Amino acid sequence: MDEKHAAYTSSPWGHIQLTAIAVGVQFDSERMHVRLIDGRVISVPLTWFPRLLHATPEQRNRWELIISGKGLRWEEIDEDISIKGLLCSCE
């Protein structure tokens, strides 16, 4: 199993393949919601990312996928976020 794929085998529906690849981003007034290709949605507070917190809604919506969906980029505000970083509390 490579680092971008994980298996969830305790499911009552059997083996589920988890893939940490982003396909979309949405915002509300307090949170960023990142949709993954496997159907999960990661929601994190905007306070974690001050550049996004202080960006206009238009700037927030000008994101692009980088590294084949392993990251997100906001060129105008110089912000890069890795999907792996959103999923783990690695130090």
N, C-alpha and C positions, 0 to 999 in steps of 0.2 A: 504494500500500500504506500503510495508516494505522499508527499506533504500536502498536496492540494486535494487529495481524496481521503475520506475516512469512511469507516463502515459502522453502522449502528445495527448491532445484531440482537439487541434485547427487545426489539419491536414485536408486538403480537402479530404483525403482518409479514414478518420475515426480515430478511436482509435489506437494508436501505442504504444506498450509496449517497454519501454526502460530499458535495463538491463546493469548495470555497471560491467560486468565481462570481463576480458581480455582474448583474445584467441591468440594474436600474437604481436610481436614487430619487427619493422624495423627501420633502421637508415639511414640518409643521412649525409652529412658533417656537417650540422648545427642543425638538429632536430631529435627527437625521435618520432616515429609514433606508437601508440598503437591501435590495432584493438580490438573492443569490440564485444561480441557475438551478439549484436543487429544490427551490421553493421556499427556503427559509427567508426570513426578514430579520435583519439585525437593526435594532433601534438604539441609538446612543444619544446622550444629551449634547446639544450644541456647545455647552460650556466646556466640553472636552477639547473643542477646536475653536479658539478665540477668533481666528481669521474668518471662519464660517459664521460664527455667532454675530460678528460685526459686519458681515457682507450684506449687500442688498439681496432681496429675493432673486433679482435678475442675475446677479453674480453667482449665487448658489446654484442656480439652474444651468449654468454654463460649465458643466463638468464633462469629463471624458474618461473613458476606460483606458487604463494603461496596463502594460505587461499582460496582455491577453485576458483582462478582467481580474487580475490579481491585485489591482490597485485603482485608485480614483485620483484624478488630477483636476485642479482648478487653476488654470494658467494665470488668469487675471489677478488672483489674490495670492498666488504662489503657495498653494496648499496641495500636498500629496498625502494620501492615506492608504495604507495597505489593508487588504481584507483580513489577512492573518492577524494583524495588529488589533483589529476590531474584535476578533474571535477569541483571542487569548489574553490573559493578564500576565504575559511574559515580562520579566524584569530584566 
